[in-house]
Amino acid sequence: MSETPKSEAAAPSRTPWQRHVIDPIAIQLTQGITPEKIALTLAVGSALALFPILGTTTILCLLAGILLRLNQPIIQIVNALCTPIHLPVIFFMVRLGSWMFNVPNTHVGIRMMNHMFWDDPRDFFEKFGFTALHAIAAWALLAPFWMVILYIFALPVLREALRRQTLVRRDDDPGDTVA
């Protein structure tokens, strides 16, 4: 029968947030991906995850990850984490786009839009195509600022995480012990 070391037995259980978000990023840091690259992945991924057209964010994140050589697991995790705020952001971008282009707001419900889309897609795009373009314009105006701000805030945090991971690895290295 083997005994587990006290440090493993006393370790608290990991939360889902730690297991599915923090740990993959920490693993990437220890595998040589730079904090700068991870910060860029977080910034670009979150901006694309909030693109104001439903059903497009996964492919946008995939393409950006390929073109910019970003970490695909991290960018898709960020995309998934932004899902709860995606609809409110779309609503905000539609309102901002309407304001930017001086277009009066129309009050149309999601159900009505869904029925219009399936009943007559051409009519749907004629009525809402410019609304979508206005929302995209609003997003395109704000997304670069969002990416810069997130990059600036994420980079020192990731550098500190790398520094701590490096210290932990040095402490755990059995080659450092003296006989």
C-alpha positions as CSV (number, residue, x, y, z in Angstrom):
1,M,0.0,0.0,0.0
2,S,1.5,3.4,-1.0
3,E,1.1,6.5,1.1
4,T,0.2,9.8,-0.5
5,P,2.5,12.7,0.5
6,K,1.0,15.1,3.1
7,S,1.0,18.0,0.6
8,E,-1.2,16.1,-1.9
9,A,-3.6,14.8,0.8
10,A,-4.1,18.3,2.3
11,A,-4.6,20.0,-1.0
12,P,-8.1,21.6,-1.2
13,S,-10.3,20.5,-4.0
14,R,-10.2,22.6,-7.2
15,T,-13.2,24.6,-8.3
16,P,-14.6,24.2,-11.8
17,W,-13.3,27.8,-12.5
18,Q,-9.8,26.7,-11.5
19,R,-9.9,23.4,-13.4
20,H,-11.3,24.7,-16.6
21,V,-10.0,28.3,-16.9
22,I,-7.1,29.0,-14.6
23,D,-5.3,25.7,-14.9
24,P,-5.2,25.6,-18.8
25,I,-3.7,29.1,-18.8
26,A,-1.2,28.2,-16.1
27,I,-0.2,25.1,-18.1
28,Q,0.3,27.2,-21.2
29,L,2.6,29.5,-19.2
30,T,4.7,26.6,-18.1
31,Q,4.9,25.2,-21.6
32,G,6.7,28.2,-23.0
33,I,3.8,30.4,-24.2
34,T,4.7,34.0,-23.3
35,P,2.5,36.1,-21.1
36,E,2.3,38.6,-24.0
37,K,0.9,36.0,-26.3
38,I,-1.7,34.9,-23.7
39,A,-2.7,38.5,-22.9
40,L,-3.1,39.0,-26.7
41,T,-5.2,35.9,-26.9
42,L,-7.5,37.1,-24.0
43,A,-7.8,40.5,-25.5
44,V,-8.6,39.4,-29.1
45,G,-10.7,36.5,-28.0
46,S,-12.9,38.6,-25.8
47,A,-13.4,41.3,-28.4
48,L,-14.3,38.8,-31.1
49,A,-16.6,36.9,-28.6
50,L,-18.6,40.1,-28.4
51,F,-19.1,40.6,-32.1
52,P,-22.7,41.7,-32.5
53,I,-23.9,39.0,-34.8
54,L,-25.1,35.7,-33.2
55,G,-23.5,32.5,-34.4
56,T,-20.3,34.1,-35.7
57,T,-18.0,34.3,-32.7
58,T,-16.6,30.8,-32.7
59,I,-15.5,31.0,-36.4
60,L,-14.1,34.5,-35.8
61,C,-12.1,33.3,-32.8
62,L,-10.9,30.3,-34.8
63,L,-9.8,32.4,-37.8
64,A,-8.1,35.0,-35.6
65,G,-6.3,32.3,-33.7
66,I,-5.0,30.8,-36.9
67,L,-4.0,34.1,-38.5
68,L,-2.4,35.5,-35.3
69,R,-1.0,32.2,-34.1
70,L,-2.9,32.5,-30.8
71,N,-3.7,29.6,-28.5
72,Q,-6.9,28.0,-29.7
73,P,-8.0,26.4,-26.4
74,I,-7.6,29.7,-24.6
75,I,-9.4,31.8,-27.2
76,Q,-12.3,29.3,-27.3
77,I,-12.5,29.3,-23.5
78,V,-12.7,33.1,-23.6
79,N,-15.3,32.9,-26.3
80,A,-17.4,30.6,-24.1
81,L,-17.0,32.7,-21.0
82,C,-18.3,35.8,-22.8
83,T,-21.5,34.0,-23.8
84,P,-23.6,35.3,-20.9
85,I,-22.9,38.9,-21.8
86,H,-23.2,38.5,-25.5
87,L,-26.9,39.4,-25.9
88,P,-26.7,42.5,-23.7
89,V,-23.6,43.6,-25.7
90,I,-25.5,43.1,-28.9
91,F,-28.4,45.2,-27.6
92,F,-26.0,47.9,-26.6
93,M,-24.2,47.8,-30.0
94,V,-27.5,48.1,-31.8
95,R,-28.5,51.1,-29.7
96,L,-25.1,52.7,-30.1
97,G,-25.1,52.0,-33.8
98,S,-28.5,53.6,-34.1
99,W,-27.3,56.6,-32.2
100,M,-24.1,56.9,-34.3
101,F,-26.1,56.8,-37.6
102,N,-29.0,58.9,-36.2
103,V,-31.5,56.1,-36.9
104,P,-34.7,56.0,-34.8
105,N,-34.9,53.0,-32.5
106,T,-37.5,50.4,-33.5
107,H,-38.9,48.1,-30.8
108,V,-38.9,44.6,-32.3
109,G,-38.9,41.5,-30.1
110,I,-36.7,38.5,-30.6
111,R,-39.7,36.3,-31.3
112,M,-41.0,38.6,-34.0
113,M,-37.5,38.7,-35.6
114,N,-37.3,34.9,-35.5
115,H,-40.6,34.5,-37.2
116,M,-39.7,37.1,-39.8
117,F,-36.4,35.4,-40.5
118,W,-38.0,32.0,-41.1
119,D,-41.1,33.3,-42.9
120,D,-39.3,35.7,-45.3
121,P,-35.5,35.9,-45.0
122,R,-35.3,38.6,-47.7
123,D,-37.8,40.9,-45.9
124,F,-35.9,40.2,-42.6
125,F,-32.5,41.3,-44.2
126,E,-34.1,44.3,-45.8
127,K,-35.5,45.5,-42.5
128,F,-32.6,44.5,-40.2
129,G,-29.5,44.5,-42.5
130,F,-28.6,48.1,-41.8
131,T,-29.3,47.6,-38.1
132,A,-26.7,44.8,-38.1
133,L,-24.2,47.0,-40.0
134,H,-24.7,49.8,-37.6
135,A,-24.1,47.5,-34.7
136,I,-21.0,46.1,-36.4
137,A,-19.7,49.7,-36.9
138,A,-20.3,50.4,-33.2
139,W,-18.4,47.2,-32.3
140,A,-15.6,48.1,-34.7
141,L,-15.2,51.5,-33.0
142,L,-15.1,50.1,-29.4
143,A,-13.3,46.7,-29.9
144,P,-9.8,48.1,-30.4
145,F,-10.0,50.1,-27.2
146,W,-11.3,47.1,-25.4
147,M,-8.4,44.9,-26.6
148,V,-5.8,47.5,-25.6
149,I,-7.3,48.0,-22.1
150,L,-7.6,44.2,-21.5
151,Y,-4.1,43.6,-22.8
152,I,-2.7,46.3,-20.5
153,F,-4.5,44.9,-17.5
154,A,-3.9,41.1,-18.2
155,L,-0.2,41.4,-19.0
156,P,1.1,42.2,-15.5
157,V,-1.2,39.6,-14.0
158,L,0.1,36.9,-16.4
159,R,3.7,37.9,-15.9
160,E,3.2,37.6,-12.1
161,A,1.6,34.2,-12.6
162,L,4.6,33.1,-14.7
163,R,7.0,34.3,-12.0
164,R,5.1,32.4,-9.3
165,Q,4.9,29.2,-11.5
166,T,8.7,29.5,-12.0
167,L,9.3,29.8,-8.3
168,V,7.0,26.9,-7.5
169,R,8.9,24.7,-10.1
170,R,12.2,25.7,-8.6
171,D,11.0,24.8,-5.1
172,D,9.6,21.4,-6.4
173,D,12.8,20.6,-8.3
174,P,14.4,17.6,-6.5
175,G,17.8,18.4,-8.0
176,D,18.2,21.4,-5.6
177,T,18.5,19.2,-2.5
178,V,22.0,18.8,-0.9
179,A,23.0,15.4,0.5
